[in-house]
Amino acid sequence: MARDTGPSCKICRREGGKLFLRGKRCFTQKCAFLRRGFRPGMHGRDGRRRLTAYGVQLREKQKMKAIYGVLERQFRHCFALAEKKGNPGQELLFLLERRLDNVLYHLGVADSRAMARQFVNHGHVTVNGKKVDICSYTVRVNDEISLKEVARKNPFVVESLEGKDVSTIPAWLVFEPEKFVGKVVRLPKREDVTIPIQEQLIVDLYSK
């Protein structure tokens, strides 16, 4: 029987699809979802289970929270801000995309959002030359994000950047690997967000 490789793999199996929560491992044959692609528990293999409309909406919210690594209170706060800006579903996505830890992940400095959060929490990241150790910091247009010198020599950073395909970086970001500096050139658009999320289901959930 395949050994479980961590709580994030359980989330993928629970949600019934790969969420790429473990970085490069998700792209290899070591991915726990590929080896055991069904939900945990004695009824995990039972495909007859049906979800109610509420269950589908709740699962979509849980999926988004797992992908971006936010807690319920943070998520509700982001949704409240999104409601004030127009289309709440898309604005929620944009707010989460502009989190500092998510930006680091997109730039390829870290293999996963969880690793990116560690770099931020440990004070290894600067925005416009000033240290920022808050993962939920929202980047703005023309912000420059860089790593401190000590973090640039981190073997995990070096390995992550060696295998990074620059073409996969979202169009709203640019990155100069030789300087370890990324820049926000514009705000994200819906087509820039490629995660498997149906944000309207979350809007419907909160509108009840």
C-alpha angles and dihedrals in degrees: 000000000000115000117238111248100200146312093286090062089053088054091054091051092046092052092045097235145064113277096177093233095149100056119226093000089072089064095054136072088257089074107124092215091060092049096044108014100176136086120277119255137056092293095045094111094048106107094184095083112118126200125215120234088261090051092053091050093046092049091053090053092048089049093053092047090051094048095051095033097233129146126234095261092050091046093052090049092053091048091051090053091046092053090061094054103058122260099043096197096054094037089054090054091048093051092051092045090054094055110122095236091051091050091053089051092051091049089057096241089123131033093224140014089250091059090046090054090055092054091051095044091051092054097248096128131079130192115203089346096307125108114251118187098172113103093200093057107134114227121219136206112291093017113144116215120195142161124244117249095257092054093049089067093050108123091224091055092047092049093046094051093046091062097037118119105212090207089068093063110107115257092244091065134059126194135198105200095190090058097033088230128135128186135201105230097175142347117281122262128210092257089057092063109082102169114119098256133136100202094185089070089060091049089052090050094054094042092067 
